[in-house]
Amino acid sequence: MSITAVRSRLLGTAFTLALMLGAPVAHAETPSNVLVVAQSIDDAVSFDPAEGFELTTVQSFNNVYQRLVQSNRQDGTKIEPALAASWVAGNDGRSLTLELADSKFSSGNPVRPEDVIFSLTRAVKLNKSPAFILNELGWKADNVDAAITKVDEKHVKLTWPAEVGSGFALSLLTAPIASIVDEKSAAPQAKDGDFGNAWLKTNSAGSGAYTIATYTPHEALVLQANANSSDKPKLDSVIIRNVPDVGARRLLVEQGDADIARGLSADQIEALKTKAGVKVLSVPSARTDYILLNTKANPTLGNPAFWEAARYLVDYDGIAKNLLRGQSSVHQAFLPVGFPGALTDTPFKLDVEKAKKVLADAGIKTPFKVEFIVFNDQPFLSIAQSLQATFAQAGITLDIQPGVASDIYARGRSGKFEMTLRYWIPDYFDPHSNASAFAINRDNSTNTAAKYAGWVIPELTDETLSAVKEQDAAKRVALYQDIQKKIQASSPFIFTLQGNDQVVLSDKVKNYVQGLNADQVYYDKVEK
């Protein structure tokens, strides 16, 4: 069956219409050579690895692109060869020479040193949201060309000015932004100096197990097996359907019209645990959930006393135990459990009277209203409603404004918000991945979460940059713990939860793998 035929069958069938109208639906079954995934993909902004920084796009990158090196699927702290067969660290401590394996892109073009140079330099020069990851090496638009050079037809050399070692550099190279793009396919698509960015938003030029066949925003992403992949996938295609309604997702997987469903509610997960034909996979996640406050929106939101009061207006235990029930646990620091230096203490709890006193002592008068933008999806809406109820007890009205995820992201990045719910997923397996987002913002020149909060922190930035340079492992852990404690005590970030992903699978699905980090979603070994 062709990709077009499969897509037509699964996206425009009478089943979909019947589901929308509430009509009874007969049991169906997906094609044996196609994996159908039901989830929300409304957050997708770009499938260009130099730009994509949302859950949907990040989950696609390991399937569509490869990097020079990769994290082990079971233990992300272990780094393995990918497009680079081997590498040697320079004696200067600030360089790597990598030997490329014999690999091909989906176009059939061989992977060359020129593709590595094109991919990494374009990512830095485009300076999209994830660019700060490569900026950790000191790479900027004006120096990156000289930093990445061709040695010969099989070798490429990377150098960097930042005072960090080769081990940290390799960790950065496992991030999605370091995916290698086929220059011969992407460069001809360039418009107005965008290095093919507009084209790669909805197309792919990678060497992964799959390639993007079609992408229709807010409808579906269709991946097709890459015939030139060095490791052929087991299935011909993967269709990731946009199903915003979680009830519809449940019905799709329960009745066989989807093979995998993500983002189901705790109630739905419990109901499906005893259902024949499906199974629930529970995967520890490195996702940390937090409330983001825009300190520049108004004087109240920029007042540290409001930050402190807000910490006592969250029903942490109620959300984790009663609302999410196994999908998250209380966690109040930016490093997730599983990373070196993660704090596990939880010093804050719901205490409305204490919050009222903090506000009164600071002269913050109530009642007042705060605009609260939220993804129009679960569990975000339910969490927002819980926060609305507890904040109201202190005289703070949270005006919940649901929106499509991509729009909520855009407002967050442009500073057009007052308060929002966010989650953060490490980009690579090192404590600095999260620290660089929440504890670096010297002058609003880099795209970090601290910048989105409007929180300029030169001293904390210096401390964080010192931590990444520390070579003694124990001392380095202690530095990151100290930084976490400072942000935990007073910052425009209120960390609330650490996730535990629960994915519902048809019992026909075999060998599906998902790791601790968000980009560790793999479809290449899946069989039915």
Summary of the structure (lengths in Angstrom):
residues: 528
radius of gyration: 23.2
end to end distance: 15.9
largest distance: 68.6
contacts: 1847
relative contact order: 0.15
helix: 34%
strand: 22%
